[in-house]
């Protein structure tokens, strides 16, 4: 299974049925995986990264359920950042899936397309939970951790980023099952 396929399977297992997105080369393999699962998750293509992020925000506020969007790194992230910050301010469960440059080049400032200095540092200031996916096997667990973080304490956004070369990486992935509902606290 690829990292992208594992990520999409985990989103579906957690009950997501829609992702708002603006495709770009950094996330091509993710969109291939979304297309292969299009009978279980709908991709709403937007004209701008702000549209993707604000649509996810609006859906999260309207439904109270986790909603996801995907954009490319650098300018894609920056264009969606206002919606992430608004999700933080409105306690909305929005999951951002953000592409990245090749994994070995991250932090080296080599001038890759859409490379931005300290992308992780920018993201971490906008969300309650952040992680970078490094392999197919860890993708489902990170999706689960991001979604779980939105249900603990103060609700808010989470973000996962994945390098362009990691989306297509193949490897073993444990069975992905729908998580057990969280126990309701007793008053």
Backbone as JSON, one array per atom type, in Angstrom:
{
  "sequence": "XXXXXXXXXXXXXXXXXXXXXXXXXXXXXXXXXXXXXXXXXXXXXXXXXXXXXXXXXXXXXXXXXXXXXXXXXXXXXXXXXXXXXXXXXXXXXXXXXXXXXXXXXXXXXXXXXXXXXXXXXXXXXXXXXXXXXXXXXXXXXXXXXXXXXXXXXXXXXXXXXXXXXXXXXXXXXXXXXXXXXXXXXXX",
  "N": [[0.85, -1.17, 0.0], [0.48, 2.29, -0.69], [1.66, 5.34, 0.88], [-0.18, 7.36, 0.43], [-2.51, 5.88, -0.23], [-2.89, 4.56, 2.21], [-3.38, 6.73, 3.86], [-5.77, 7.79, 2.78], [-7.45, 5.57, 3.16], [-7.49, 5.55, 5.94], [-8.75, 8.01, 6.48], [-11.3, 7.47, 5.46], [-12.01, 5.33, 7.12], [-12.34, 6.69, 9.47], [-14.69, 7.97, 9.06], [-14.82, 10.12, 7.29], [-16.2, 11.55, 4.41], [-15.79, 13.33, 2.44], [-13.39, 15.42, 0.87], [-11.88, 18.53, 0.58], [-10.15, 20.25, -1.9], [-7.25, 21.51, -3.62], [-5.63, 20.46, -6.29], [-2.15, 19.68, -6.9], [1.25, 19.28, -8.0], [2.79, 18.29, -5.85], [1.07, 16.69, -4.46], [0.11, 14.76, -6.16], [0.06, 11.89, -6.09], [-1.53, 11.45, -3.87], [-3.98, 12.36, -4.88], [-4.37, 10.45, -6.85], [-4.87, 8.24, -5.21], [-7.2, 9.15, -3.93], [-8.9, 9.24, -6.15], [-9.04, 6.5, -6.77], [-10.53, 5.68, -4.63], [-12.95, 6.88, -4.97], [-15.58, 6.06, -4.82], [-16.08, 5.98, -2.18], [-15.16, 8.28, -0.94], [-15.55, 11.65, -1.57], [-14.08, 14.04, -3.68], [-13.83, 17.45, -3.61], [-13.01, 19.78, -5.8], [-11.4, 22.87, -5.73], [-11.03, 26.35, -6.68], [-9.05, 27.78, -5.51], [-6.69, 27.73, -2.82], [-7.62, 28.89, -0.46], [-10.35, 28.56, -0.77], [-10.62, 25.75, -0.56], [-9.81, 25.31, 2.12], [-11.57, 27.0, 3.56], [-14.02, 25.87, 2.81], [-13.84, 23.36, 4.05], [-13.73, 24.27, 6.68], [-16.27, 25.54, 6.91], [-17.95, 23.33, 6.54], [-17.2, 21.79, 8.76], [-18.02, 23.45, 10.86], [-20.76, 23.53, 10.34], [-21.56, 20.85, 10.58], [-20.32, 19.79, 12.82], [-18.58, 17.74, 12.67], [-15.41, 16.17, 11.88], [-13.64, 17.59, 9.22], [-11.83, 17.63, 6.13], [-9.1, 19.02, 4.23], [-6.89, 19.51, 1.41], [-3.77, 20.77, 0.3], [-0.99, 22.14, -1.6], [2.5, 22.56, -0.61], [4.15, 25.49, 0.88], [3.14, 28.27, -0.83], [0.54, 27.24, -1.08], [-0.08, 26.27, 1.49], [0.2, 28.73, 2.88], [-1.82, 30.25, 1.66], [-4.02, 28.93, 2.66], [-3.91, 29.35, 5.33], [-5.32, 31.34, 6.8], [-7.89, 30.28, 7.09], [-7.27, 28.02, 8.62], [-6.42, 29.25, 10.96], [-8.78, 30.51, 11.66], [-10.32, 28.25, 12.12], [-9.04, 27.38, 14.41], [-9.71, 29.49, 16.14], [-12.47, 29.19, 16.26], [-12.89, 26.74, 17.28], [-13.08, 24.54, 15.51], [-13.16, 21.31, 14.0], [-10.93, 20.76, 11.83], [-9.0, 19.14, 9.44], [-5.94, 19.48, 7.98], [-4.26, 18.43, 5.14], [-1.17, 18.6, 4.0], [1.05, 19.01, 1.4], [4.58, 18.46, 0.66], [8.02, 19.28, -0.11], [10.6, 17.1, -1.58], [11.5, 14.56, 0.77], [14.23, 14.29, 1.64], [15.22, 16.79, 1.13], [14.03, 18.63, 2.78], [14.28, 21.41, 4.85], [16.77, 22.12, 3.9], [16.94, 24.25, 2.18], [17.14, 24.4, -0.75], [15.89, 25.45, -2.91], [13.58, 24.27, -4.02], [10.48, 23.79, -5.8], [7.89, 25.61, -4.42], [9.06, 25.55, -1.92], [9.44, 26.48, 1.44], [10.77, 28.29, 4.13], [11.02, 26.62, 7.16], [8.44, 25.27, 7.22], [7.03, 23.48, 8.87], [7.2, 24.78, 11.36], [5.59, 27.0, 10.89], [3.1, 25.79, 10.45], [2.69, 24.52, 12.95], [2.1, 26.67, 14.58], [-0.45, 27.29, 13.97], [-2.24, 25.25, 14.46], [-3.63, 22.69, 16.66], [-2.57, 20.15, 16.67], [0.13, 18.62, 15.05], [1.91, 16.73, 12.63], [4.39, 15.01, 10.67], [4.14, 12.76, 8.03], [6.06, 9.94, 7.5], [6.17, 7.43, 6.36], [4.35, 4.68, 4.8], [3.32, 2.88, 6.73], [3.02, 4.39, 9.08], [1.08, 6.24, 8.5], [-1.83, 5.67, 8.9], [-1.96, 5.65, 11.75], [-1.13, 8.25, 12.37], [-3.13, 9.77, 11.16], [-5.25, 8.91, 12.76], [-4.34, 9.85, 15.28], [-4.33, 12.61, 14.82], [-7.06, 13.11, 14.36], [-8.13, 12.19, 16.77], [-7.01, 14.07, 18.48], [-8.6, 16.25, 18.03], [-10.85, 15.76, 19.44], [-10.31, 15.88, 22.09], [-10.31, 17.79, 25.01], [-10.14, 21.23, 24.3], [-11.6, 21.75, 21.23], [-10.21, 21.81, 17.92], [-8.17, 22.61, 15.01], [-6.09, 20.33, 13.09], [-3.04, 19.21, 11.55], [-1.45, 17.4, 8.97], [1.52, 16.75, 7.29], [3.1, 15.72, 4.24], [5.78, 14.53, 2.37], [6.49, 14.9, -1.13], [7.73, 12.63, -2.3], [7.16, 10.71, -0.44], [4.41, 10.24, -0.42], [3.97, 8.36, -2.49], [5.43, 6.19, -1.66], [5.8, 2.74, -1.04], [4.75, 0.22, 1.27], [4.38, -2.0, 4.12], [1.21, -1.97, 5.79], [-0.69, -1.92, 8.66], [-3.88, -3.46, 9.35], [-6.64, -1.34, 8.74], [-9.1, -0.1, 10.62], [-12.39, 1.05, 11.5], [-12.4, 3.37, 14.13], [-13.13, 2.8, 17.62], [-15.98, 4.3, 19.19], [-15.5, 7.17, 21.23], [-15.65, 7.1, 24.78], [-18.25, 8.63, 26.6], [-17.88, 11.23, 28.94], [-18.84, 10.99, 32.38], [-21.12, 13.02, 34.13]],
  "CA": [[0.0, 0.0, 0.0], [1.25, 3.54, -0.66], [1.32, 6.25, 1.97], [-1.42, 8.05, 0.05], [-3.62, 4.93, -0.09], [-3.09, 4.34, 3.64], [-3.98, 7.96, 4.41], [-7.15, 7.84, 2.32], [-8.18, 4.5, 3.86], [-7.68, 5.98, 7.33], [-9.78, 9.05, 6.48], [-12.58, 6.79, 5.26], [-12.3, 4.56, 8.34], [-12.76, 7.64, 10.51], [-15.99, 8.51, 8.71], [-14.8, 11.25, 6.36], [-16.73, 11.18, 3.11], [-15.49, 14.42, 1.52], [-12.17, 16.21, 1.09], [-11.86, 19.75, -0.23], [-8.75, 20.24, -2.3], [-6.72, 22.1, -4.84], [-4.53, 19.58, -6.67], [-0.86, 20.21, -7.29], [2.23, 18.22, -8.23], [3.27, 17.72, -4.6], [0.07, 15.78, -3.94], [-0.46, 13.96, -7.25], [-0.19, 10.51, -5.69], [-2.7, 11.51, -2.99], [-5.17, 12.47, -5.71], [-4.57, 9.14, -7.45], [-5.51, 7.41, -4.18], [-8.57, 9.64, -3.77], [-9.66, 8.79, -7.32], [-9.29, 5.06, -6.63], [-11.53, 5.49, -3.57], [-14.0, 7.88, -5.2], [-16.89, 5.52, -4.46], [-16.21, 6.08, -0.72], [-14.82, 9.63, -0.5], [-15.72, 12.6, -2.66], [-13.11, 15.14, -3.72], [-14.37, 18.69, -4.12], [-11.9, 20.59, -6.3], [-11.67, 24.3, -5.6], [-10.22, 27.2, -7.56], [-8.0, 28.44, -4.72], [-6.45, 27.06, -1.55], [-8.53, 29.45, 0.55], [-11.65, 27.92, -0.97], [-10.56, 24.4, 0.01], [-9.74, 25.38, 3.58], [-12.81, 27.57, 4.1], [-15.11, 24.9, 2.64], [-13.69, 22.39, 5.14], [-14.13, 24.98, 7.9], [-17.73, 25.7, 6.91], [-18.56, 22.01, 6.74], [-16.95, 21.4, 10.16], [-18.9, 24.26, 11.72], [-22.16, 23.16, 10.09], [-21.87, 19.48, 10.96], [-19.66, 19.41, 14.07], [-17.73, 16.58, 12.38], [-14.11, 16.45, 11.28], [-13.62, 17.8, 7.77], [-10.44, 17.68, 5.68], [-8.73, 19.65, 2.97], [-5.51, 19.26, 1.0], [-3.12, 21.78, -0.53], [0.45, 21.99, -1.79], [3.28, 23.3, 0.39], [4.52, 26.88, 0.6], [2.03, 29.18, -1.08], [-0.73, 26.55, -0.81], [-0.25, 26.35, 2.94], [0.0, 30.12, 3.29], [-3.14, 30.68, 1.2], [-5.06, 28.3, 3.48], [-3.62, 29.58, 6.75], [-6.36, 32.14, 7.46], [-8.97, 29.36, 7.46], [-6.79, 27.2, 9.74], [-6.43, 30.1, 12.15], [-10.19, 30.69, 12.0], [-10.73, 26.97, 12.72], [-8.5, 27.4, 15.77], [-10.49, 30.45, 16.91], [-13.87, 28.77, 16.38], [-12.88, 25.35, 17.78], [-13.6, 23.68, 14.45], [-12.31, 20.15, 13.72], [-10.49, 20.78, 10.44], [-7.75, 18.44, 9.22], [-5.22, 19.92, 6.79], [-3.25, 17.54, 4.57], [-0.33, 19.56, 3.29], [2.17, 18.4, 0.71], [5.89, 19.0, 0.99], [9.08, 19.0, -1.07], [11.17, 15.78, -1.28], [11.84, 14.4, 2.17], [15.66, 14.52, 1.91], [15.53, 18.21, 0.91], [13.34, 19.47, 3.76], [15.16, 22.16, 5.73], [18.07, 22.4, 3.3], [16.82, 25.49, 1.4], [17.76, 24.15, -2.04], [15.14, 26.14, -3.95], [12.55, 23.43, -4.63], [9.19, 24.4, -6.07], [7.04, 25.86, -3.25], [9.79, 25.39, -0.67], [9.3, 27.61, 2.36], [11.59, 28.1, 5.33], [10.37, 26.13, 8.37], [7.01, 25.06, 7.01], [6.48, 22.83, 10.07], [7.06, 25.81, 12.39], [4.42, 27.81, 10.55], [1.91, 24.97, 10.69], [2.53, 24.28, 14.39], [1.55, 27.86, 15.22], [-1.83, 27.46, 13.51], [-3.08, 24.09, 14.79], [-3.43, 22.05, 17.96], [-1.82, 18.91, 16.46], [0.87, 18.59, 13.79], [2.89, 15.66, 12.44], [4.78, 14.72, 9.28], [4.07, 11.35, 7.7], [7.33, 9.52, 6.93], [6.1, 6.1, 5.73], [2.98, 4.17, 4.7], [2.9, 2.22, 7.96], [2.64, 5.31, 10.15], [0.01, 7.13, 8.05], [-3.11, 5.5, 9.61], [-1.83, 6.06, 13.15], [-1.07, 9.71, 12.46], [-4.48, 10.26, 10.88], [-6.02, 8.64, 13.99], [-3.89, 10.76, 16.34], [-4.79, 13.96, 14.48], [-8.51, 13.16, 14.58], [-8.35, 12.06, 18.22], [-6.65, 15.34, 19.13], [-9.69, 17.2, 17.86], [-11.93, 15.42, 20.35], [-9.84, 16.0, 23.46], [-10.21, 19.17, 25.49], [-10.62, 22.26, 23.39], [-11.56, 21.3, 19.83], [-9.49, 22.68, 17.02], [-7.63, 22.01, 13.8], [-4.88, 19.51, 13.09], [-2.42, 19.18, 10.22], [-0.45, 16.39, 8.63], [2.18, 17.04, 6.03], [3.73, 14.55, 3.65], [6.66, 14.88, 1.25], [6.09, 14.45, -2.46], [8.23, 11.28, -2.56], [6.63, 9.79, 0.56], [3.04, 9.86, -0.79], [3.99, 7.17, -3.34], [6.23, 5.13, -1.05], [5.03, 1.52, -0.73], [5.21, -0.52, 2.43], [3.31, -2.69, 4.87], [0.3, -1.16, 6.6], [-1.59, -2.75, 9.46], [-5.3, -3.33, 9.0], [-7.23, -0.06, 9.12], [-10.49, -0.32, 11.01], [-13.07, 2.21, 12.08], [-12.09, 3.43, 15.56], [-14.22, 2.68, 18.58], [-16.43, 5.61, 19.65], [-14.95, 7.59, 22.52], [-16.59, 7.03, 25.89], [-18.73, 9.94, 27.04], [-17.59, 11.43, 30.36], [-20.0, 11.05, 33.25], [-21.2, 14.29, 34.86]],
  "C": [[0.9, 1.24, 0.0], [0.84, 4.36, 0.56], [0.0, 6.95, 1.68], [-2.62, 7.13, 0.22], [-3.93, 4.67, 1.38], [-3.76, 5.54, 4.29], [-5.45, 8.04, 4.04], [-7.98, 6.77, 3.03], [-8.45, 4.89, 5.31], [-8.74, 7.08, 7.43], [-11.16, 8.41, 6.38], [-12.96, 6.02, 6.52], [-12.78, 5.45, 9.47], [-14.04, 8.39, 10.13], [-15.98, 9.72, 7.8], [-15.31, 10.77, 5.0], [-16.45, 12.23, 2.05], [-14.15, 15.03, 1.89], [-12.21, 17.37, 0.1], [-10.41, 19.98, -0.62], [-8.48, 21.05, -3.56], [-5.51, 21.25, -5.21], [-3.27, 20.36, -7.04], [0.15, 19.08, -7.31], [2.7, 17.56, -6.94], [2.32, 16.67, -4.03], [-0.55, 14.88, -5.01], [-0.82, 12.55, -6.83], [-1.37, 10.44, -4.71], [-3.97, 11.57, -3.82], [-5.43, 11.19, -6.5], [-5.3, 8.22, -6.47], [-6.95, 7.85, -3.94], [-9.45, 9.2, -4.94], [-10.0, 7.31, -7.21], [-10.35, 4.76, -5.57], [-12.74, 6.4, -3.75], [-15.41, 7.36, -4.95], [-17.14, 5.63, -2.95], [-15.88, 7.46, -0.17], [-14.85, 10.55, -1.72], [-14.65, 13.68, -2.55], [-13.77, 16.35, -4.36], [-13.19, 19.58, -4.5], [-12.29, 22.06, -6.24], [-10.76, 25.08, -6.55], [-9.05, 27.85, -6.84], [-7.87, 27.69, -3.4], [-7.35, 27.59, -0.44], [-9.89, 28.79, 0.45], [-11.68, 26.53, -0.35], [-10.63, 24.46, 1.53], [-11.03, 25.95, 4.18], [-14.02, 26.66, 3.88], [-15.04, 23.85, 3.74], [-14.12, 23.03, 6.46], [-15.64, 25.11, 7.99], [-18.45, 24.39, 7.16], [-18.37, 21.54, 8.18], [-17.86, 22.17, 11.1], [-20.36, 23.86, 11.56], [-22.51, 21.79, 10.63], [-21.33, 19.08, 12.34], [-18.74, 18.22, 13.9], [-16.42, 17.03, 11.76], [-14.26, 16.56, 9.77], [-12.17, 18.0, 7.36], [-10.3, 18.47, 4.38], [-7.28, 19.35, 2.67], [-5.02, 20.33, 0.06], [-1.64, 21.45, -0.67], [1.19, 22.79, -0.72], [3.49, 24.76, 0.0], [3.33, 27.76, 0.39], [0.66, 28.54, -0.84], [-1.06, 26.59, 0.67], [-0.58, 27.78, 3.35], [-1.38, 30.63, 2.86], [-4.26, 30.07, 2.04], [-4.93, 28.64, 4.96], [-4.69, 30.41, 7.47], [-7.52, 31.25, 7.9], [-8.54, 28.46, 8.62], [-6.83, 28.0, 11.04], [-7.88, 30.36, 12.6], [-10.74, 29.4, 12.63], [-10.23, 26.9, 14.17], [-9.37, 28.3, 16.65], [-11.93, 30.05, 17.13], [-14.0, 27.33, 16.86], [-13.44, 24.36, 16.77], [-12.63, 22.53, 14.14], [-11.96, 20.04, 12.24], [-9.12, 20.1, 10.36], [-7.14, 18.9, 7.91], [-4.22, 18.85, 6.39], [-2.41, 18.38, 3.62], [0.86, 18.82, 2.68], [3.48, 19.04, 1.13], [6.86, 18.64, -0.14], [9.66, 17.62, -0.77], [11.73, 15.71, 0.14], [13.31, 14.73, 2.48], [16.05, 15.99, 1.77], [14.92, 19.14, 1.95], [14.36, 20.1, 4.7], [16.5, 22.53, 5.13], [18.09, 23.65, 2.44], [17.55, 25.39, 0.05], [17.0, 24.81, -3.19], [14.14, 25.27, -4.67], [11.27, 24.23, -4.84], [8.36, 24.45, -4.8], [7.74, 25.61, -1.91], [9.65, 26.66, 0.17], [10.12, 27.3, 3.61], [10.71, 27.71, 6.52], [8.85, 26.01, 8.22], [6.36, 24.44, 8.26], [6.26, 23.85, 11.18], [5.87, 26.7, 12.15], [3.15, 27.04, 10.89], [1.64, 24.82, 12.19], [1.94, 25.48, 15.12], [0.08, 28.07, 14.89], [-2.78, 26.37, 14.0], [-2.76, 23.56, 16.18], [-2.59, 20.78, 17.85], [-1.15, 18.98, 15.1], [1.79, 17.37, 13.78], [3.22, 15.56, 10.95], [4.75, 13.21, 9.1], [5.38, 10.97, 6.99], [7.27, 8.19, 6.18], [4.64, 5.65, 5.67], [2.48, 3.61, 6.02], [2.47, 3.16, 9.06], [1.48, 6.22, 9.76], [-1.31, 6.91, 8.81], [-3.06, 5.94, 11.07], [-1.78, 7.56, 13.31], [-2.41, 10.34, 12.13], [-5.34, 10.07, 12.14], [-5.64, 9.6, 15.1], [-4.38, 12.18, 16.08], [-6.28, 14.09, 14.77], [-8.83, 13.05, 16.07], [-8.03, 13.36, 18.94], [-7.77, 16.36, 19.05], [-10.85, 16.93, 18.82], [-11.54, 15.52, 21.81], [-9.76, 17.48, 23.86], [-10.83, 20.14, 24.53], [-10.49, 21.74, 21.96], [-10.78, 22.28, 18.99], [-8.88, 21.92, 15.87], [-6.37, 21.17, 14.05], [-4.32, 19.52, 11.67], [-1.43, 18.03, 10.13], [0.2, 16.83, 7.34], [2.9, 15.79, 5.55], [4.54, 15.0, 2.43], [6.2, 14.23, -0.04], [6.53, 13.01, -2.73], [7.71, 10.26, -1.56], [5.21, 9.36, 0.21], [3.03, 8.55, -1.58], [4.8, 6.01, -2.8], [5.33, 3.95, -0.7], [5.62, 0.83, 0.48], [4.05, -1.19, 3.13], [2.52, -1.71, 5.72], [-0.6, -2.12, 7.36], [-3.03, -2.51, 9.03], [-5.86, -2.02, 9.55], [-8.7, -0.3, 9.39], [-11.07, 0.96, 11.57], [-12.8, 2.23, 13.58], [-13.34, 3.26, 16.42], [-14.67, 4.08, 18.99], [-15.84, 5.91, 21.02], [-16.04, 7.5, 23.58], [-16.98, 8.44, 26.32], [-18.43, 10.1, 28.53], [-18.88, 11.51, 31.16], [-19.98, 12.38, 34.01], [-21.5, 14.06, 36.32]]
}
